[in-house]
Amino acid sequence: MTSEHILRRIVQRGWTERLGREFEAQFGEQLRWLIIVTMERIGTLQWRVNPDYVKSSLEDRRLALYENTLSDLWSELLNGLVERYIEGRQTDTIHQEFVPYLRGVVRHLVIANARMLRLISRETSAEMLSSVCDAKRDTTYVDRLAWLKFCLEKKVRQEILARATPDVFSRFYRLIHRVSDYFFEQYVPSQCARISRSRGSILQDLLASFSSEVEVNEACEYIGTITPMAKDIDDRQRAPEGKDEGEYLGAQNHAQRRGSS
C-alpha cells in the first residue's frame, strides 16, 4: 500500500484504530526524526539524537520541546492536516510528498514551542510585522505572513471584535475569519511604510486604525489565500454557532458597552 493511499483512506474513513497503526508504521519514524533534525537546525540541539533514546539523551526543556512538538503535530494531523494535504494533491496545488510537505509545519511548531520554553528568544509583534514588509521574494513573503498569522491570528480576531461597534459586531463575529484574513493580507501590507517608521506598539496602532478605516463589506467578503502554518484547516469552515456561546455573548456585551459609551 502506498503512503498516499493510506492518507486517502484516512480522508475517506476517518482515523480508525487500524489506519492509525498503518499511518504510524508508514510515517511515524520519519516524523520523529524530522522533529529532531529541525531542533538541531534551529540551534536547540548541538547534535542529533535518536528519537528512540530522547528520554535518556535530552535534558528536561529539550525533552519537553520534542514531546510537545510531537503532541502538537499529532493534534494537527488528527484535525484536518491530512485532509488539507489530499485536497491540495487533488487540485494540483501541492506537489510535494507528504513528509517534505510537513517540514514547514514541524518547523513552525518547533519554533513556537522553543519560544514558549525560552530556548530561543521570542519575536515581538513589531519584529514579525517588519519581517513581512522586509521580504524580498514572494516565497519569503508568503512564509513570513503565514507565520505572522499563526502567531497573532487569535489575538487579532479578539481585538477586532473588541473594537467592533454594535452595528457591525454580529456580522464581524460570523465572518471573523474573513475579516482577519483581510487585515493580515490586505491591510498590513498597505501599512508597511508606517510599520518601518514605528518605534512603539505598532500592532495596537494598526488595529485601532483598521477598526476606524475598514470597509466593512470588502472585509467581510474577502477570501484569504495564505493559510496560517500549523493551523487546523477546518477553522475556516466552522460557523460561529460551533464556538462557545459564552465567548460570543461576552464579546457582544463588550461591543454594546462601547456603543453606549
Backbone hydrogen bonds in HBPLUS format (Angstrom, degrees):
<---DONOR---> <-ACCEPTOR-->    atom                        ^
c    i                          cat <-CA-CA->   ^        H-A-AA   ^      H-
h    n   atom  resd res      DA  || num        DHA   H-A  angle D-A-AA Bond
n    s   type  num  typ     dist DA aas  dist angle  dist       angle   num
A0005-HIS N   A0002-THR O   3.15 MM   3  5.17 123.1  2.49  93.9 108.4     1
A0006-ILE N   A0002-THR O   3.28 MM   4  6.70 149.5  2.38 147.8 154.5     2
A0007-LEU N   A0003-SER O   3.29 MM   4  6.67 156.6  2.35 144.5 150.2     3
A0008-ARG N   A0004-GLU O   2.91 MM   4  6.20 156.5  1.97 150.4 156.6     4
A0009-ARG N   A0005-HIS O   2.99 MM   4  6.21 152.1  2.07 146.1 153.4     5
A0010-ILE N   A0006-ILE O   3.00 MM   4  6.31 147.7  2.11 145.4 154.5     6
A0011-VAL N   A0007-LEU O   3.03 MM   4  6.38 154.8  2.10 148.1 154.3     7
A0012-GLN N   A0008-ARG O   2.99 MM   4  6.23 154.3  2.05 144.5 151.6     8
A0013-ARG N   A0009-ARG O   2.81 MM   4  5.85 161.8  1.84 152.3 156.8     9
A0014-GLY N   A0010-ILE O   2.68 MM   4  4.79 142.0  1.82 133.8 141.0    10
A0016-THR N   A0014-GLY O   3.07 MM   2  6.01 116.8  2.49 112.4  96.1    11
A0020-GLY N   A0016-THR O   2.88 MM   4  6.06 151.1  1.97 149.0 157.6    12
A0021-ARG N   A0017-GLU O   3.09 MM   4  6.39 151.3  2.18 144.2 150.6    13
A0022-GLU N   A0018-ARG O   2.98 MM   4  6.32 157.2  2.04 149.3 156.0    14
A0023-PHE N   A0019-LEU O   2.80 MM   4  5.97 156.8  1.86 148.4 154.8    15
A0024-GLU N   A0020-GLY O   2.98 MM   4  6.15 162.8  2.01 145.6 150.3    16
A0025-ALA N   A0021-ARG O   2.93 MM   4  6.15 159.3  1.97 148.3 153.9    17
A0026-GLN N   A0022-GLU O   2.99 MM   4  6.14 149.4  2.08 143.8 151.9    18
A0027-PHE N   A0023-PHE O   2.76 MM   4  5.79 170.1  1.77 163.0 165.6    19
A0028-GLY N   A0024-GLU O   2.83 MM   4  4.36 139.1  2.00 115.2 126.9    20
A0031-LEU N   A0027-PHE O   2.96 MM   4  6.13 160.1  2.00 165.1 171.7    21
A0032-ARG N   A0028-GLY O   3.03 MM   4  6.29 156.3  2.09 152.2 158.7    22
A0033-TRP N   A0029-GLU O   3.00 MM   4  6.21 161.3  2.03 151.7 156.5    23
A0034-LEU N   A0030-GLN O   2.88 MM   4  6.06 147.5  1.98 141.2 151.2    24
A0035-ILE N   A0031-LEU O   3.10 MM   4  6.37 149.9  2.20 144.7 150.5    25
A0036-ILE N   A0032-ARG O   3.22 MM   4  6.55 161.1  2.26 145.5 150.0    26
A0037-VAL N   A0033-TRP O   2.85 MM   4  6.09 169.9  1.86 161.4 163.3    27
A0038-THR N   A0034-LEU O   2.99 MM   4  6.06 156.5  2.04 142.1 148.9    28
A0039-MET N   A0035-ILE O   2.90 MM   4  6.13 156.7  1.95 150.7 157.1    29
A0040-GLU N   A0036-ILE O   3.03 MM   4  6.34 151.5  2.11 148.2 155.7    30
A0041-ARG N   A0037-VAL O   2.96 MM   4  6.22 157.8  2.01 148.0 154.2    31
A0042-ILE N   A0038-THR O   3.06 MM   4  6.30 147.9  2.17 151.9 158.4    32
A0044-THR N   A0039-MET O   2.93 MM   5  5.32 143.8  2.07 170.9 164.8    33
A0043-GLY N   A0040-GLU O   3.06 MM   3  5.18 154.7  2.12 104.4 112.1    34
A0053-TYR N   A0050-ASN O   2.82 MM   3  5.54 162.9  1.85 125.7 131.4    35
A0056-SER N   A0053-TYR O   3.23 MM   3  5.65 135.9  2.43 107.3 117.9    36
A0057-SER N   A0053-TYR O   3.01 MM   4  6.02 125.5  2.32 143.9 159.6    37
A0057-SER N   A0054-VAL O   3.15 MM   3  4.88 137.2  2.34  91.8 104.2    38
A0058-LEU N   A0054-VAL O   2.96 MM   4  5.52 156.1  2.01 152.7 150.3    39
A0063-LEU N   A0059-GLU O   2.86 MM   4  5.95 154.7  1.92 162.4 170.4    40
A0064-ALA N   A0060-ASP O   2.86 MM   4  6.07 153.5  1.93 147.2 155.0    41
A0065-LEU N   A0061-ARG O   2.88 MM   4  6.13 146.7  1.99 139.9 149.3    42
A0066-TYR N   A0062-ARG O   3.04 MM   4  6.27 161.1  2.08 144.0 147.9    43
A0067-GLU N   A0063-LEU O   2.91 MM   4  6.14 173.6  1.92 156.1 157.9    44
A0068-ASN N   A0064-ALA O   2.77 MM   4  5.73 162.6  1.80 148.7 154.4    45
A0069-THR N   A0065-LEU O   3.03 MM   4  6.01 158.8  2.08 142.4 148.5    46
A0070-LEU N   A0066-TYR O   2.97 MM   4  6.18 160.7  2.01 151.0 156.4    47
A0071-SER N   A0067-GLU O   2.96 MM   4  6.12 159.5  2.00 146.5 152.2    48
A0072-ASP N   A0068-ASN O   2.84 MM   4  6.05 160.2  1.88 148.8 154.5    49
A0073-LEU N   A0069-THR O   2.83 MM   4  5.98 156.1  1.89 149.0 155.8    50
A0074-TRP N   A0070-LEU O   3.07 MM   4  6.30 158.9  2.11 146.4 151.3    51
A0075-SER N   A0071-SER O   3.00 MM   4  6.27 149.6  2.09 143.6 152.6    52
A0076-GLU N   A0072-ASP O   2.96 MM   4  6.30 153.3  2.03 148.5 154.9    53
A0077-LEU N   A0073-LEU O   2.90 MM   4  6.19 158.6  1.94 150.3 156.6    54
A0078-LEU N   A0074-TRP O   2.90 MM   4  6.04 157.3  1.95 150.4 155.6    55
A0079-ASN N   A0076-GLU O   3.19 MM   3  5.14 142.6  2.34  96.2 107.0    56
A0081-LEU N   A0076-GLU O   3.09 MM   5  5.61 157.4  2.15 156.9 151.5    57
A0084-ARG N   A0080-GLY O   2.95 MM   4  6.14 156.6  2.01 151.7 158.0    58
A0085-TYR N   A0081-LEU O   3.05 MM   4  6.27 156.5  2.10 145.3 151.3    59
A0086-ILE N   A0082-VAL O   2.99 MM   4  6.27 170.9  2.00 159.1 160.2    60
A0087-GLU N   A0083-GLU O   2.92 MM   4  6.03 160.5  1.96 149.1 155.1    61
A0088-GLY N   A0084-ARG O   2.99 MM   4  6.15 155.6  2.05 144.4 150.9    62
A0089-ARG N   A0085-TYR O   2.95 MM   4  6.30 148.0  2.05 148.7 158.1    63
A0090-GLN N   A0086-ILE O   2.92 MM   4  6.15 156.8  1.97 150.5 156.7    64
A0091-THR N   A0087-GLU O   2.98 MM   4  6.19 147.3  2.09 146.8 155.3    65
A0093-THR N   A0088-GLY O   2.83 MM   5  4.94 147.8  1.93 150.0 153.8    66
A0094-ILE N   A0088-GLY O   3.10 MM   6  4.81 145.5  2.23 115.5 109.9    67
A0092-ASP N   A0089-ARG O   3.28 MM   3  4.97 156.2  2.34  94.7 101.4    68
A0101-TYR N   A0097-GLU O   3.04 MM   4  6.13 150.2  2.13 149.6 158.9    69
A0102-LEU N   A0098-PHE O   3.10 MM   4  6.41 136.7  2.29 143.7 155.0    70
A0102-LEU N   A0099-VAL O   2.99 MM   3  5.10 128.9  2.26 100.3 113.9    71
A0103-ARG N   A0100-PRO O   3.18 MM   3  5.33 157.6  2.23 104.5 111.3    72
A0106-VAL N   A0102-LEU O   2.87 MM   4  6.07 170.9  1.88 166.1 167.6    73
A0107-ARG N   A0103-ARG O   2.89 MM   4  6.05 158.6  1.93 148.5 155.1    74
A0108-HIS N   A0104-GLY O   3.06 MM   4  6.25 163.9  2.08 149.4 152.7    75
A0109-LEU N   A0105-VAL O   3.01 MM   4  6.27 155.5  2.07 149.4 156.7    76
A0110-VAL N   A0106-VAL O   2.85 MM   4  6.03 164.2  1.87 156.2 160.3    77
A0111-ILE N   A0107-ARG O   2.95 MM   4  6.15 165.5  1.98 151.9 155.8    78
A0112-ALA N   A0108-HIS O   2.94 MM   4  6.04 164.5  1.97 145.3 150.1    79
A0113-ASN N   A0109-LEU O   2.95 MM   4  6.08 165.9  1.97 151.1 155.1    80
A0114-ALA N   A0110-VAL O   2.79 MM   4  5.88 152.7  1.87 147.3 155.9    81
A0115-ARG N   A0111-ILE O   2.94 MM   4  6.13 153.3  2.02 149.5 155.6    82
A0116-MET N   A0112-ALA O   3.08 MM   4  6.29 153.4  2.15 141.0 148.7    83
A0117-LEU N   A0113-ASN O   2.96 MM   4  6.17 146.1  2.07 144.4 153.0    84
A0119-LEU N   A0114-ALA O   2.79 MM   5  5.06 163.1  1.82 160.0 157.9    85
A0118-ARG N   A0115-ARG O   3.02 MM   3  4.78 156.0  2.08  98.7 105.9    86
A0128-MET N   A0124-THR O   3.05 MM   4  6.39 158.2  2.10 152.7 158.5    87
A0129-LEU N   A0125-SER O   2.93 MM   4  6.14 159.5  1.98 149.5 155.1    88
A0130-SER N   A0126-ALA O   2.93 MM   4  6.09 160.8  1.97 146.9 152.4    89
A0131-SER N   A0127-GLU O   2.93 MM   4  6.09 151.0  2.01 143.4 151.3    90
A0132-VAL N   A0128-MET O   3.22 MM   4  6.50 145.7  2.35 142.9 150.4    91
A0133-CYS N   A0129-LEU O   3.24 MM   4  6.59 162.3  2.27 149.2 153.2    92
A0134-ASP N   A0130-SER O   2.86 MM   4  6.05 138.4  2.03 147.1 159.5    93
A0135-ALA N   A0132-VAL O   3.32 MM   3  5.48 157.5  2.37 103.8 110.4    94
A0141-TYR N   A0137-ARG O   2.92 MM   4  6.18 160.0  1.96 154.3 160.3    95
A0142-VAL N   A0138-ASP O   2.94 MM   4  6.20 163.2  1.97 153.6 157.1    96
A0143-ASP N   A0139-THR O   2.99 MM   4  6.16 163.2  2.02 146.3 151.2    97
A0144-ARG N   A0140-THR O   2.90 MM   4  6.09 163.5  1.93 153.2 157.5    98
A0145-LEU N   A0141-TYR O   2.91 MM   4  6.06 157.0  1.96 149.8 156.6    99
A0146-ALA N   A0142-VAL O   2.86 MM   4  5.99 153.9  1.93 148.0 155.5   100
A0147-TRP N   A0143-ASP O   3.00 MM   4  6.25 150.5  2.09 142.7 150.5   101
A0148-LEU N   A0144-ARG O   2.87 MM   4  6.09 155.6  1.93 144.7 151.7   102
A0149-LYS N   A0145-LEU O   2.94 MM   4  6.16 161.3  1.98 148.6 152.7   103
A0150-PHE N   A0146-ALA O   2.98 MM   4  6.14 153.5  2.05 140.0 147.9   104
A0151-CYS N   A0147-TRP O   2.95 MM   4  6.18 156.4  2.00 151.8 157.0   105
A0152-LEU N   A0148-LEU O   2.91 MM   4  5.94 159.5  1.96 151.8 157.7   106
A0153-GLU N   A0149-LYS O   2.87 MM   4  4.83 143.9  2.00 136.8 138.3   107
A0156-VAL N   A0152-LEU O   2.85 MM   4  6.00 167.6  1.87 165.9 170.0   108
A0157-ARG N   A0153-GLU O   2.90 MM   4  6.07 163.4  1.92 154.9 159.1   109
A0158-GLN N   A0154-LYS O   3.06 MM   4  6.29 162.2  2.10 149.2 153.9   110
A0159-GLU N   A0155-LYS O   2.93 MM   4  6.17 158.5  1.98 150.9 157.0   111
A0160-ILE N   A0156-VAL O   2.87 MM   4  6.05 161.0  1.90 154.0 158.9   112
A0161-LEU N   A0157-ARG O   3.09 MM   4  6.28 164.5  2.11 150.2 153.8   113
A0162-ALA N   A0158-GLN O   2.88 MM   4  6.05 153.8  1.95 144.9 153.3   114
A0163-ARG N   A0159-GLU O   2.97 MM   4  6.10 140.7  2.13 144.5 153.6   115
A0164-ALA N   A0160-ILE O   3.04 MM   4  6.07 114.5  2.49 134.9 150.7   116
A0164-ALA N   A0161-LEU O   3.20 MM   3  5.01 148.3  2.31  95.2 104.6   117
A0168-VAL N   A0165-THR O   3.05 MM   3  5.75 153.2  2.12 122.1 129.2   118
A0169-PHE N   A0165-THR O   3.01 MM   4  5.88 128.6  2.28 151.7 165.2   119
A0172-PHE N   A0168-VAL O   2.88 MM   4  6.05 166.2  1.90 163.2 167.9   120
A0173-TYR N   A0169-PHE O   2.77 MM   4  5.99 161.1  1.81 159.0 164.7   121
A0174-ARG N   A0170-SER O   3.03 MM   4  6.17 161.6  2.06 144.3 149.0   122
A0175-LEU N   A0171-ARG O   3.02 MM   4  6.15 145.4  2.14 144.9 154.2   123
A0178-ARG N   A0175-LEU O   2.94 MM   3  5.47 128.4  2.21 112.5 125.1   124
A0179-VAL N   A0175-LEU O   3.06 MM   4  6.40 160.9  2.10 153.3 159.4   125
A0180-SER N   A0176-ILE O   2.87 MM   4  5.94 166.1  1.88 151.8 155.1   126
A0181-ASP N   A0177-HIS O   3.11 MM   4  6.13 150.8  2.20 132.1 140.4   127
A0182-TYR N   A0178-ARG O   2.92 MM   4  6.13 154.4  1.98 146.1 153.1   128
A0183-PHE N   A0179-VAL O   2.97 MM   4  6.29 152.6  2.05 144.3 151.8   129
A0184-PHE N   A0180-SER O   3.00 MM   4  6.28 167.8  2.01 155.2 156.2   130
A0185-GLU N   A0181-ASP O   2.81 MM   4  5.80 169.9  1.82 156.2 159.8   131
A0186-GLN N   A0182-TYR O   2.90 MM   4  5.24 151.4  1.99 134.8 141.5   132
A0187-TYR N   A0182-TYR O   3.08 MM   5  6.50 160.1  2.12 152.6 158.4   133
A0188-VAL N   A0183-PHE O   2.90 MM   5  6.15 156.7  1.95 169.1 174.6   134
A0190-SER N   A0187-TYR O   3.06 MM   3  5.19 122.5  2.40 100.3 115.5   135
A0191-GLN N   A0188-VAL O   2.91 MM   3  5.24 156.2  1.97 113.7 121.6   136
A0195-ILE N   A0191-GLN O   2.88 MM   4  6.17 154.6  1.94 153.0 161.6   137
A0196-SER N   A0192-CYS O   2.90 MM   4  6.06 158.2  1.95 151.2 155.5   138
A0197-ARG N   A0194-ARG O   3.21 MM   3  5.28 134.4  2.43  96.4 108.4   139
A0198-SER N   A0195-ILE O   3.19 MM   3  5.15 144.8  2.32  98.4 108.7   140
A0202-ILE N   A0200-GLY O   2.96 MM   2  5.62 126.2  2.26 109.3  93.5   141
A0205-ASP N   A0201-SER O   3.29 MM   4  6.60 157.4  2.35 147.5 154.2   142
A0206-LEU N   A0202-ILE O   2.82 MM   4  6.03 158.9  1.86 154.6 159.9   143
A0207-LEU N   A0203-LEU O   2.94 MM   4  6.18 160.1  1.98 151.8 157.1   144
A0208-ALA N   A0204-GLN O   2.98 MM   4  6.13 154.2  2.05 144.6 151.4   145
A0209-SER N   A0205-ASP O   3.03 MM   4  6.28 166.3  2.05 152.0 155.1   146
A0210-PHE N   A0206-LEU O   2.79 MM   4  5.87 155.6  1.85 148.2 156.3   147
A0211-SER N   A0207-LEU O   3.02 MM   4  6.09 159.2  2.07 142.7 147.4   148
A0212-SER N   A0209-SER O   3.20 MM   3  5.23 127.2  2.49  94.8 108.1   149
A0213-GLU N   A0209-SER O   2.85 MM   4  5.92 139.6  2.02 147.8 159.6   150
A0214-VAL N   A0210-PHE O   2.82 MM   4  5.32 152.2  1.90 152.6 153.5   151
A0219-ALA N   A0215-GLU O   3.00 MM   4  6.22 162.9  2.03 162.7 168.3   152
A0220-CYS N   A0216-VAL O   2.94 MM   4  6.10 164.0  1.96 157.3 161.8   153
A0221-GLU N   A0217-ASN O   3.02 MM   4  6.07 133.8  2.24 143.1 153.8   154
A0222-TYR N   A0219-ALA O   3.32 MM   3  5.26 157.3  2.38  99.4 106.1   155
A0235-ASP N   A0232-ASP O   3.15 MM   3  5.76 163.3  2.18 116.4 121.5   156
A0236-ARG N   A0233-ILE O   3.36 MM   3  6.31 155.6  2.42 124.6 126.3   157
A0237-GLN N   A0234-ASP O   2.92 MM   3  5.20 143.3  2.05 107.0 118.3   158
A0242-GLY N   A0239-ALA O   2.95 MM   3  5.72 158.7  2.00 123.2 128.9   159
A0243-LYS N   A0240-PRO O   2.85 MM   3  5.32 163.6  1.88 117.9 123.6   160
A0247-GLU N   A0244-ASP O   3.06 MM   3  5.33 124.8  2.38 101.9 115.4   161
A0248-TYR N   A0244-ASP O   3.28 MM   4  6.71 155.7  2.35 150.2 156.1   162
A0249-LEU N   A0245-GLU O   2.96 MM   4  6.25 170.7  1.97 159.7 161.0   163
A0250-GLY N   A0246-GLY O   2.90 MM   4  5.92 157.7  1.94 145.1 151.8   164
A0251-ALA N   A0247-GLU O   3.05 MM   4  6.20 161.6  2.08 146.5 151.2   165
A0252-GLN N   A0248-TYR O   2.85 MM   4  6.05 156.4  1.90 151.3 158.9   166
A0253-ASN N   A0249-LEU O   2.87 MM   4  6.02 159.8  1.91 148.7 153.4   167
A0254-HIS N   A0250-GLY O   3.12 MM   4  6.34 150.9  2.21 140.1 147.9   168
A0255-ALA N   A0251-ALA O   3.04 MM   4  6.37 155.1  2.10 146.5 152.6   169
A0256-GLN N   A0252-GLN O   2.91 MM   4  6.22 155.2  1.98 151.0 158.1   170
A0257-ARG N   A0253-ASN O   2.94 MM   4  6.18 152.5  2.02 147.1 154.0   171
A0258-ARG N   A0254-HIS O   3.05 MM   4  6.35 149.9  2.14 144.4 152.6   172
A0259-GLY N   A0255-ALA O   2.99 MM   4  6.30 150.4  2.08 144.5 152.6   173
A0260-SER N   A0256-GLN O   3.06 MM   4  6.30 136.8  2.25 141.8 152.6   174
A0261-SER N   A0258-ARG O   3.34 MM   3  5.31 149.2  2.44  96.3 105.0   175
